[in-house]
């Protein structure tokens, strides 16, 4: 069970030399806008992913006038330390340096819902793939390696197409067909398990969040045209061979897992026709279902919720917190006030953030 017991943040945006000892249940951070609420959520997310959900610019993350930032946490029995500068990244778990971020995500699984990251129902395909692949990785750790190999293969194919070089292209087509089937199969298997997670008990709990949750459905699009069997290596390979001249003209491969998508429906109505309120709430339903499935696999992700009252009313917030409490996951949540919540002081720690300074109430 992933629980952050101690957290130190140094020179990350406006958070400098901040140290907290979170509770193992709900941790609520109260602050006015622009005082550091989202920066705290971003710092925890960065510690688990080695990247931000807001920016790719390292300069935006390091405190003005400094050369690096540092994040340090005690997570269960592990000590995690991440230090980042323009020159290098150092990630240590128990003083052992990591070569990639995959091991980091295993020790510190994190799931997030925030206005900055967006809601996936009627969201961008990229954001949908991000939420989906987070779950797939934690169920099947080999998935990350397959995705990395796929992206490298895709890059090589696009270089050959751009340079109009036919040499070795067939070999790369075969490799990307093989990797594509592995990725698509893993995604489909995960979604099948996710739908099976929608037990009667779960639907009953989520019905408090949205009364028509039982008519909420989603469909996976592999990223390949309909005539291609996305789970058959030869079908993909033959399609690529037949499409070679078209691909040379387009100068890139615009089909495959990197173009996969999820289509959401409510009562068979497509997601873009739903109200903004329905889109938000159904995004939360999908997100909570993912967290629930992780717990069934004995993976307890740390849940980050940023600026929640800007997106949901008090009743829905309470339903979400009650649901997560039953799952026994650690929660970090920010808001401008605690007045909307019925707080159980035994299971909650409340902090204030004032111009980047965090203090416990």
C-alpha positions as a Markdown table, in Angstrom:
| # | Residue | x | y | z |
|---|---|---|---|---|
| 1 | Unk | 0.0 | 0.0 | 0.0 |
| 2 | Unk | 1.6 | 3.3 | -1.2 |
| 3 | Unk | 1.5 | 5.9 | 1.6 |
| 4 | Unk | 3.7 | 9.0 | 1.7 |
| 5 | Unk | 4.7 | 9.4 | 5.4 |
| 6 | Unk | 7.2 | 12.3 | 4.9 |
| 7 | Unk | 7.6 | 14.8 | 2.1 |
| 8 | Unk | 10.3 | 17.5 | 1.6 |
| 9 | Unk | 10.1 | 20.0 | -1.3 |
| 10 | Unk | 13.1 | 22.2 | -2.1 |
| 11 | Unk | 13.1 | 25.0 | -4.8 |
| 12 | Unk | 10.1 | 23.6 | -6.7 |
| 13 | Unk | 8.2 | 26.6 | -8.1 |
| 14 | Unk | 7.3 | 28.7 | -5.1 |
| 15 | Unk | 7.7 | 25.8 | -2.6 |
| 16 | Unk | 11.1 | 26.1 | -1.0 |
| 17 | Unk | 12.3 | 24.0 | 2.0 |
| 18 | Unk | 8.8 | 22.8 | 2.8 |
| 19 | Unk | 8.4 | 19.7 | 4.9 |
| 20 | Unk | 5.2 | 17.9 | 5.8 |
| 21 | Unk | 4.1 | 14.6 | 7.4 |
| 22 | Unk | 0.9 | 13.6 | 5.7 |
| 23 | Unk | -1.8 | 11.4 | 7.2 |
| 24 | Unk | -2.5 | 8.0 | 5.6 |
| 25 | Unk | -6.0 | 8.9 | 4.7 |
| 26 | Unk | -7.2 | 12.4 | 3.5 |
| 27 | Unk | -4.9 | 15.4 | 3.4 |
| 28 | Unk | -6.6 | 18.6 | 2.6 |
| 29 | Unk | -4.6 | 21.7 | 1.6 |
| 30 | Unk | -6.4 | 25.1 | 1.8 |
| 31 | Unk | -5.1 | 28.2 | 0.1 |
| 32 | Unk | -6.2 | 31.1 | -2.0 |
| 33 | Unk | -5.4 | 31.1 | -5.7 |
| 34 | Unk | -1.7 | 31.5 | -6.7 |
| 35 | Unk | -0.4 | 30.5 | -3.3 |
| 36 | Unk | 0.9 | 27.1 | -4.2 |
| 37 | Unk | -2.0 | 24.5 | -4.1 |
| 38 | Unk | -1.4 | 23.2 | -7.6 |
| 39 | Unk | 2.4 | 23.4 | -7.2 |
| 40 | Unk | 2.1 | 20.9 | -4.3 |
| 41 | Unk | 0.0 | 18.5 | -6.4 |
| 42 | Unk | 2.5 | 19.0 | -9.3 |
| 43 | Unk | 5.4 | 18.2 | -7.0 |
| 44 | Unk | 3.9 | 14.9 | -5.8 |
| 45 | Unk | 3.0 | 14.0 | -9.3 |
| 46 | Unk | 6.5 | 14.7 | -10.5 |
| 47 | Unk | 7.9 | 12.5 | -7.7 |
| 48 | Unk | 5.9 | 9.6 | -9.0 |
| 49 | Unk | 6.3 | 10.1 | -12.8 |
| 50 | Unk | 9.5 | 12.1 | -13.3 |
| 51 | Unk | 7.5 | 14.6 | -15.3 |
| 52 | Unk | 5.0 | 17.4 | -14.8 |
| 53 | Unk | 1.4 | 17.3 | -15.9 |
| 54 | Unk | 1.5 | 21.0 | -16.6 |
| 55 | Unk | 4.7 | 21.8 | -18.5 |
| 56 | Unk | 7.7 | 20.4 | -20.3 |
| 57 | Unk | 9.8 | 23.4 | -19.4 |
| 58 | Unk | 12.2 | 22.7 | -16.6 |
| 59 | Unk | 12.9 | 26.4 | -16.2 |
| 60 | Unk | 9.3 | 26.9 | -15.0 |
| 61 | Unk | 9.7 | 24.3 | -12.3 |
| 62 | Unk | 12.9 | 25.5 | -10.6 |
| 63 | Unk | 12.6 | 28.4 | -8.2 |
| 64 | Unk | 13.7 | 31.7 | -9.7 |
| 65 | Unk | 17.5 | 32.2 | -9.3 |
| 66 | Unk | 18.2 | 28.6 | -8.5 |
| 67 | Unk | 19.8 | 25.8 | -10.6 |
| 68 | Unk | 17.8 | 22.7 | -9.5 |
| 69 | Unk | 14.9 | 21.4 | -7.5 |
| 70 | Unk | 14.7 | 18.4 | -5.1 |
| 71 | Unk | 11.9 | 16.2 | -4.0 |
| 72 | Unk | 12.4 | 13.8 | -1.1 |
| 73 | Unk | 9.9 | 11.4 | 0.4 |
| 74 | Unk | 9.4 | 8.4 | 2.7 |
| 75 | Unk | 7.0 | 6.1 | 0.9 |
| 76 | Unk | 6.1 | 3.0 | 2.9 |
| 77 | Unk | 9.6 | 1.5 | 3.7 |
| 78 | Unk | 11.2 | 3.3 | 0.7 |
| 79 | Unk | 13.2 | 6.5 | 0.6 |
| 80 | Unk | 12.7 | 8.3 | -2.7 |
| 81 | Unk | 14.9 | 11.2 | -3.7 |
| 82 | Unk | 14.6 | 13.1 | -7.1 |
| 83 | Unk | 16.9 | 15.9 | -8.0 |
| 84 | Unk | 16.7 | 17.7 | -11.3 |
| 85 | Unk | 18.8 | 20.4 | -13.0 |
| 86 | Unk | 19.4 | 21.4 | -16.6 |
| 87 | Unk | 22.4 | 19.1 | -16.7 |
| 88 | Unk | 21.1 | 15.9 | -15.1 |
| 89 | Unk | 18.4 | 14.0 | -13.4 |
| 90 | Unk | 19.1 | 11.9 | -10.3 |
| 91 | Unk | 16.5 | 9.5 | -9.0 |
| 92 | Unk | 17.4 | 7.3 | -6.0 |
| 93 | Unk | 15.3 | 4.7 | -4.1 |
| 94 | Unk | 17.0 | 3.7 | -0.9 |
| 95 | Unk | 20.2 | 5.3 | -2.2 |
| 96 | Unk | 20.2 | 3.1 | -5.3 |
| 97 | Unk | 20.1 | 5.2 | -8.5 |
| 98 | Unk | 17.4 | 4.3 | -11.0 |
| 99 | Unk | 18.0 | 4.1 | -14.8 |
| 100 | Unk | 14.4 | 4.7 | -15.8 |
| 101 | Unk | 11.1 | 5.9 | -14.3 |
| 102 | Unk | 9.3 | 2.6 | -14.5 |
| 103 | Unk | 10.6 | 1.4 | -11.1 |
| 104 | Unk | 9.6 | 4.8 | -9.6 |
| 105 | Unk | 6.0 | 4.4 | -10.7 |
| 106 | Unk | 5.8 | 1.0 | -9.2 |
| 107 | Unk | 6.9 | 2.3 | -5.8 |
| 108 | Unk | 4.8 | 5.4 | -6.0 |
| 109 | Unk | 1.7 | 4.8 | -8.2 |
| 110 | Unk | -0.2 | 8.1 | -8.6 |
| 111 | Unk | -3.6 | 8.9 | -10.1 |
| 112 | Unk | -4.7 | 12.5 | -10.6 |
| 113 | Unk | -7.7 | 14.5 | -11.4 |
| 114 | Unk | -7.2 | 18.2 | -12.0 |
| 115 | Unk | -8.5 | 21.0 | -14.2 |
| 116 | Unk | -5.0 | 21.4 | -15.7 |
| 117 | Unk | -4.8 | 17.8 | -16.7 |
| 118 | Unk | -8.4 | 17.8 | -17.9 |
| 119 | Unk | -11.3 | 15.4 | -17.9 |
| 120 | Unk | -11.2 | 12.5 | -20.3 |
| 121 | Unk | -14.8 | 12.3 | -21.4 |
| 122 | Unk | -14.9 | 14.5 | -24.5 |
| 123 | Unk | -11.2 | 15.2 | -23.9 |
| 124 | Unk | -8.3 | 14.8 | -26.3 |
| 125 | Unk | -7.2 | 11.4 | -27.5 |
| 126 | Unk | -3.8 | 12.0 | -26.0 |
| 127 | Unk | -5.3 | 12.6 | -22.5 |
| 128 | Unk | -7.5 | 9.5 | -22.9 |
| 129 | Unk | -4.5 | 7.3 | -23.8 |
| 130 | Unk | -2.6 | 8.7 | -20.8 |
| 131 | Unk | -5.3 | 7.7 | -18.4 |
| 132 | Unk | -5.7 | 4.3 | -20.0 |
| 133 | Unk | -2.0 | 3.5 | -20.2 |
| 134 | Unk | -1.5 | 4.4 | -16.6 |
| 135 | Unk | -3.8 | 1.6 | -15.6 |
| 136 | Unk | -2.4 | -0.8 | -18.2 |
| 137 | Unk | 1.1 | -0.3 | -16.9 |
| 138 | Unk | 0.2 | -1.2 | -13.4 |
| 139 | Unk | -1.5 | -4.4 | -14.4 |
| 140 | Unk | 1.1 | -5.4 | -16.9 |
| 141 | Unk | 4.6 | -3.9 | -16.2 |
| 142 | Unk | 6.0 | -5.1 | -19.6 |
| 143 | Unk | 3.6 | -2.7 | -21.3 |
| 144 | Unk | 5.9 | 0.3 | -20.7 |
| 145 | Unk | 8.9 | -1.5 | -22.4 |
| 146 | Unk | 6.7 | -2.4 | -25.4 |
| 147 | Unk | 5.5 | 1.3 | -25.7 |
| 148 | Unk | 9.1 | 2.6 | -25.6 |
| 149 | Unk | 10.1 | 0.1 | -28.4 |
| 150 | Unk | 7.1 | 1.0 | -30.4 |
| 151 | Unk | 7.9 | 4.8 | -30.2 |
| 152 | Unk | 11.5 | 4.1 | -31.3 |
| 153 | Unk | 10.3 | 2.0 | -34.2 |
| 154 | Unk | 7.7 | 4.6 | -35.2 |
| 155 | Unk | 10.4 | 7.3 | -35.2 |
| 156 | Unk | 12.6 | 5.2 | -37.5 |
| 157 | Unk | 9.8 | 4.6 | -39.9 |
| 158 | Unk | 8.9 | 8.2 | -40.0 |
| 159 | Unk | 12.5 | 9.1 | -40.7 |
| 160 | Unk | 12.6 | 6.7 | -43.7 |
| 161 | Unk | 9.3 | 8.0 | -45.0 |
| 162 | Unk | 10.4 | 11.6 | -44.7 |
| 163 | Unk | 13.7 | 10.8 | -46.5 |
| 164 | Unk | 11.8 | 8.7 | -49.1 |
| 165 | Unk | 14.0 | 5.6 | -48.4 |
| 166 | Unk | 12.5 | 2.2 | -49.0 |
| 167 | Unk | 15.5 | 0.3 | -47.7 |
| 168 | Unk | 14.8 | -1.6 | -44.5 |
| 169 | Unk | 11.3 | -0.1 | -44.3 |
| 170 | Unk | 9.7 | -3.6 | -44.6 |
| 171 | Unk | 11.6 | -4.9 | -41.6 |
| 172 | Unk | 10.5 | -1.9 | -39.6 |
| 173 | Unk | 6.9 | -2.4 | -40.7 |
| 174 | Unk | 7.0 | -6.0 | -39.4 |
| 175 | Unk | 8.5 | -4.8 | -36.1 |
| 176 | Unk | 5.8 | -2.1 | -35.6 |
| 177 | Unk | 3.1 | -4.6 | -36.5 |
| 178 | Unk | 4.4 | -7.0 | -33.8 |
| 179 | Unk | 4.6 | -4.3 | -31.1 |
| 180 | Unk | 1.3 | -2.8 | -32.1 |
| 181 | Unk | -0.5 | -6.1 | -31.5 |
| 182 | Unk | 1.1 | -6.4 | -28.0 |
| 183 | Unk | 0.1 | -2.9 | -27.0 |
| 184 | Unk | -3.5 | -3.2 | -28.4 |
| 185 | Unk | -4.0 | -6.6 | -26.7 |
| 186 | Unk | -2.8 | -5.2 | -23.4 |
| 187 | Unk | -5.1 | -2.2 | -23.7 |
| 188 | Unk | -8.1 | -4.3 | -24.6 |
| 189 | Unk | -7.5 | -6.8 | -21.8 |
| 190 | Unk | -7.3 | -4.0 | -19.3 |
| 191 | Unk | -10.6 | -2.4 | -20.5 |
| 192 | Unk | -12.3 | -5.8 | -20.3 |
| 193 | Unk | -11.1 | -6.1 | -16.7 |
| 194 | Unk | -12.2 | -2.5 | -16.1 |
| 195 | Unk | -15.7 | -3.2 | -17.3 |
| 196 | Unk | -15.9 | -6.3 | -15.1 |
| 197 | Unk | -14.9 | -4.1 | -12.1 |
| 198 | Unk | -18.4 | -2.4 | -12.5 |
| 199 | Unk | -19.9 | -4.8 | -10.0 |
| 200 | Unk | -23.4 | -4.2 | -8.5 |
| 201 | Unk | -21.8 | -2.8 | -5.4 |
| 202 | Unk | -19.5 | -0.4 | -7.3 |
| 203 | Unk | -22.4 | 0.8 | -9.5 |
| 204 | Unk | -24.5 | 1.4 | -6.4 |
| 205 | Unk | -21.8 | 3.5 | -4.8 |
| 206 | Unk | -21.2 | 5.5 | -8.0 |
| 207 | Unk | -24.9 | 6.0 | -8.6 |
| 208 | Unk | -24.8 | 8.5 | -5.7 |
| 209 | Unk | -22.4 | 10.4 | -8.0 |
| 210 | Unk | -24.4 | 9.9 | -11.1 |
| 211 | Unk | -27.8 | 8.3 | -11.2 |
| 212 | Unk | -27.5 | 6.9 | -14.8 |
| 213 | Unk | -24.0 | 5.4 | -14.3 |
| 214 | Unk | -25.2 | 1.9 | -15.4 |
| 215 | Unk | -25.9 | 3.3 | -18.9 |
| 216 | Unk | -22.3 | 4.8 | -19.1 |
| 217 | Unk | -20.2 | 2.9 | -21.6 |
| 218 | Unk | -17.0 | 3.2 | -23.6 |
| 219 | Unk | -15.5 | 1.8 | -26.7 |
| 220 | Unk | -11.9 | 1.3 | -27.6 |
| 221 | Unk | -10.5 | 2.4 | -31.0 |
| 222 | Unk | -7.2 | 0.8 | -31.9 |
| 223 | Unk | -5.8 | 3.5 | -34.1 |
| 224 | Unk | -5.9 | 1.3 | -37.2 |
| 225 | Unk | -8.5 | 1.5 | -40.1 |
| 226 | Unk | -11.5 | -0.7 | -39.8 |
| 227 | Unk | -10.2 | -3.1 | -42.5 |
| 228 | Unk | -7.2 | -3.9 | -40.3 |
| 229 | Unk | -7.3 | -6.6 | -37.7 |
| 230 | Unk | -5.4 | -4.8 | -34.9 |
| 231 | Unk | -4.6 | -8.0 | -33.1 |
| 232 | Unk | -3.1 | -9.8 | -36.1 |
| 233 | Unk | 0.5 | -9.1 | -37.0 |
| 234 | Unk | 0.1 | -10.2 | -40.6 |
| 235 | Unk | -3.0 | -8.1 | -41.2 |
| 236 | Unk | -1.2 | -4.9 | -40.0 |
| 237 | Unk | 2.0 | -5.8 | -42.0 |
| 238 | Unk | 0.1 | -6.4 | -45.2 |
| 239 | Unk | -1.8 | -3.2 | -44.8 |
| 240 | Unk | 1.4 | -1.2 | -44.4 |
| 241 | Unk | 3.0 | -2.9 | -47.4 |
| 242 | Unk | -0.1 | -2.0 | -49.6 |
| 243 | Unk | -0.1 | 1.5 | -48.2 |
| 244 | Unk | 3.6 | 2.2 | -48.8 |
| 245 | Unk | 3.1 | 4.7 | -51.6 |
| 246 | Unk | 0.5 | 6.6 | -49.7 |
| 247 | Unk | 2.8 | 6.7 | -46.7 |
| 248 | Unk | 5.6 | 8.1 | -48.7 |
| 249 | Unk | 3.3 | 10.9 | -49.8 |
| 250 | Unk | 2.1 | 11.7 | -46.3 |
| 251 | Unk | 5.7 | 11.3 | -45.0 |
| 252 | Unk | 4.6 | 9.8 | -41.7 |
| 253 | Unk | 2.6 | 6.9 | -40.2 |
| 254 | Unk | -0.7 | 8.2 | -39.0 |
| 255 | Unk | -2.2 | 4.9 | -37.9 |
| 256 | Unk | -1.4 | 2.7 | -34.9 |
| 257 | Unk | -1.5 | 2.6 | -31.1 |
| 258 | Unk | -0.2 | 6.2 | -31.0 |
| 259 | Unk | -3.5 | 7.2 | -32.5 |
| 260 | Unk | -5.7 | 5.0 | -30.4 |
| 261 | Unk | -8.8 | 6.5 | -28.7 |
| 262 | Unk | -11.6 | 5.9 | -26.3 |
| 263 | Unk | -15.2 | 6.8 | -27.3 |
| 264 | Unk | -17.6 | 7.4 | -24.4 |
| 265 | Unk | -21.4 | 7.1 | -24.4 |
| 266 | Unk | -24.2 | 7.7 | -22.1 |
| 267 | Unk | -27.5 | 6.0 | -23.0 |
| 268 | Unk | -25.9 | 5.5 | -26.4 |
| 269 | Unk | -25.4 | 9.2 | -26.8 |
| 270 | Unk | -21.9 | 10.2 | -27.9 |
| 271 | Unk | -19.8 | 12.1 | -25.5 |
| 272 | Unk | -19.7 | 15.4 | -27.4 |
| 273 | Unk | -23.4 | 15.7 | -27.1 |
| 274 | Unk | -23.3 | 15.5 | -23.3 |
| 275 | Unk | -23.5 | 18.6 | -21.1 |
| 276 | Unk | -20.2 | 19.8 | -19.5 |
| 277 | Unk | -21.5 | 18.7 | -16.1 |
| 278 | Unk | -22.2 | 15.2 | -17.4 |
| 279 | Unk | -18.7 | 15.0 | -19.0 |
| 280 | Unk | -17.1 | 16.0 | -15.8 |
| 281 | Unk | -19.0 | 13.6 | -13.6 |
| 282 | Unk | -18.6 | 10.7 | -16.0 |
| 283 | Unk | -14.8 | 11.4 | -16.1 |
| 284 | Unk | -14.8 | 11.0 | -12.4 |
| 285 | Unk | -16.8 | 7.7 | -12.7 |
| 286 | Unk | -14.2 | 6.3 | -15.1 |
| 287 | Unk | -11.3 | 7.6 | -12.9 |
| 288 | Unk | -12.8 | 6.1 | -9.7 |
| 289 | Unk | -13.4 | 2.8 | -11.5 |
| 290 | Unk | -9.7 | 2.7 | -12.5 |
| 291 | Unk | -8.6 | 3.3 | -8.9 |
| 292 | Unk | -11.0 | 0.6 | -7.7 |
| 293 | Unk | -9.6 | -1.9 | -10.1 |
| 294 | Unk | -6.0 | -1.1 | -9.0 |
| 295 | Unk | -7.0 | -1.8 | -5.4 |
| 296 | Unk | -8.4 | -5.2 | -6.5 |
| 297 | Unk | -5.0 | -5.9 | -7.8 |
| 298 | Unk | -3.5 | -4.9 | -4.4 |
| 299 | Unk | -2.1 | -1.7 | -5.9 |
| 300 | Unk | -3.1 | 1.3 | -3.7 |
| 301 | Unk | -2.4 | 4.4 | -5.8 |
| 302 | Unk | -2.0 | 7.8 | -4.1 |
| 303 | Unk | -4.8 | 10.0 | -5.3 |
| 304 | Unk | -4.3 | 13.6 | -6.2 |
| 305 | Unk | -7.3 | 15.9 | -6.5 |
| 306 | Unk | -6.7 | 19.6 | -7.3 |
| 307 | Unk | -9.1 | 22.5 | -6.8 |
| 308 | Unk | -12.1 | 20.2 | -6.5 |
| 309 | Unk | -14.8 | 22.7 | -5.7 |
| 310 | Unk | -14.2 | 24.5 | -9.0 |
| 311 | Unk | -15.4 | 21.4 | -10.8 |
| 312 | Unk | -17.9 | 19.6 | -8.6 |
| 313 | Unk | -20.6 | 20.5 | -6.0 |
| 314 | Unk | -20.4 | 19.6 | -2.3 |
| 315 | Unk | -22.6 | 16.5 | -2.6 |
| 316 | Unk | -20.5 | 14.9 | -5.4 |
| 317 | Unk | -17.3 | 15.8 | -3.5 |
| 318 | Unk | -18.5 | 14.0 | -0.4 |
| 319 | Unk | -19.5 | 10.9 | -2.5 |
| 320 | Unk | -16.0 | 10.8 | -4.1 |
| 321 | Unk | -14.3 | 11.0 | -0.7 |
| 322 | Unk | -16.5 | 8.4 | 0.8 |
| 323 | Unk | -15.8 | 6.1 | -2.1 |
| 324 | Unk | -12.0 | 6.6 | -1.8 |
| 325 | Unk | -12.2 | 6.1 | 2.0 |
| 326 | Unk | -13.6 | 2.7 | 1.4 |
| 327 | Unk | -10.8 | 1.9 | -0.9 |
| 328 | Unk | -8.3 | 2.9 | 1.8 |
| 329 | Unk | -6.1 | 5.0 | -0.5 |
| 330 | Unk | -4.1 | 8.1 | 0.6 |
| 331 | Unk | -5.6 | 11.3 | -0.8 |
| 332 | Unk | -4.0 | 14.7 | -1.3 |
| 333 | Unk | -6.7 | 17.3 | -2.1 |
| 334 | Unk | -6.6 | 21.0 | -2.6 |
| 335 | Unk | -9.3 | 23.7 | -2.4 |
| 336 | Unk | -9.8 | 27.3 | -1.5 |
| 337 | Unk | -11.9 | 26.4 | 1.6 |
| 338 | Unk | -12.9 | 23.4 | 3.7 |
| 339 | Unk | -16.5 | 24.7 | 4.2 |
| 340 | Unk | -17.9 | 22.5 | 1.5 |
| 341 | Unk | -16.7 | 19.3 | 3.2 |
| 342 | Unk | -17.9 | 17.4 | 6.2 |
| 343 | Unk | -14.5 | 16.5 | 7.6 |
| 344 | Unk | -13.8 | 13.6 | 9.9 |
| 345 | Unk | -10.9 | 14.9 | 11.9 |
| 346 | Unk | -9.8 | 11.4 | 12.9 |
| 347 | Unk | -9.1 | 10.6 | 9.2 |
| 348 | Unk | -8.0 | 13.9 | 7.9 |
| 349 | Unk | -5.1 | 16.3 | 8.2 |
| 350 | Unk | -5.7 | 19.9 | 7.1 |
| 351 | Unk | -2.8 | 22.1 | 5.9 |
| 352 | Unk | -2.7 | 25.8 | 4.9 |
| 353 | Unk | -0.5 | 27.2 | 2.1 |
| 354 | Unk | 0.3 | 30.8 | 2.3 |
| 355 | Unk | 2.7 | 32.2 | -0.4 |
| 356 | Unk | 4.4 | 28.8 | -0.7 |
| 357 | Unk | 4.7 | 28.1 | 3.0 |
| 358 | Unk | 2.8 | 25.0 | 4.2 |
| 359 | Unk | 1.6 | 24.7 | 7.8 |
| 360 | Unk | -0.6 | 22.1 | 9.5 |
| 361 | Unk | -3.7 | 23.3 | 11.3 |
